[in-house]
Amino acid sequence: MMNGEAVLENVRRYRTVASLYRQTAAFRPHQRDSLLAQAAEWESRAVAELEAYFVARQAPPQAPANMNHHAQSSAPSRWHMAAA
């Protein structure tokens, strides 16, 4: 699992880059669409980083490798429940 501080630092950097693209777009009207698309991509990376961190934090702890623990196959997984 990633360190929370490292995740926040990555998010800060991604959003800084996105901000720079948006600022540049304000002064380069001919490249505006491309630059705003780049800004959106960096914002998307920031959101994905945060989501991955919080999903990993909510995941149940892994069972040790020497234990034979199997979830019941009839129980819906957390992923399927979230998708529903």
N, C-alpha and C positions, 0 to 999 in steps of 0.2 A: 504494500500500500504506500502511496506517496505521502510525503510530509505535507501537512496543511499549509505551512508557510511557503513551501516550494510551489504548490499549486497556485496560491494567491499571487506569488511573484510572477509566475507564467501568465496568469490572467491579466495582471497589471501591464506586463510587456505587450501582450497581444492587443489589449485595448489602446495602449499608447500608439502602436503601429497603425491601428484602425483610425485613430484620431488624426494622425499625420496624413493618412490618405484622404480623409474628409477635408482637412485644411487645404491640402494641395488641390483638391477638386474645386475649391472655391476660387482659385486663381488660374485654373487651366480649364476653361469651359469646353474646349475641343476634346479633352480627355476625361471630362467629368464622369461619364457613364462607366468607363473602365476603372477609374480611380474609386468610385463609390462601390463598384462590385468588389474590388480588392478590400475595401474597408469592411464590407459585409462578410467577406471570407474570414478576416481576422477576428471579427466579433463572434462569428460562428465557432471558431477555434476556442475562444475564451469560454463560451457557453459549454462546449463539449468537454473542456477540461474540468469545469466545475461540476457538470453532471456526472462525469466518470468518477470524480473524487467522492461525491456524496453517495453514489450507487455503491461504490466499494466500501464506504463506511457503514452502510446499512446491511451489507451482505452478512449472513451468519458466519461465524468463525469456521474455518476449515477443520474437519476432523483429522486427527493424526493418521498417518498412512497405515499404521498397523491395526486400525479399527475397521471392522466390517459394518459400517453404517450405511444403510440404503434407505432413501426416502420412499414412501409408498408411491407406487406408480399411479394410483387413482387420485392422489392429491394434486391439484393444479399447481404448477410452478409459479413463483412470484412474477416471472417474466410474462407468462401467459395471462396472469391476472391483470398486470399493468397494461397489457396490450388490449384487453377487452374493454 
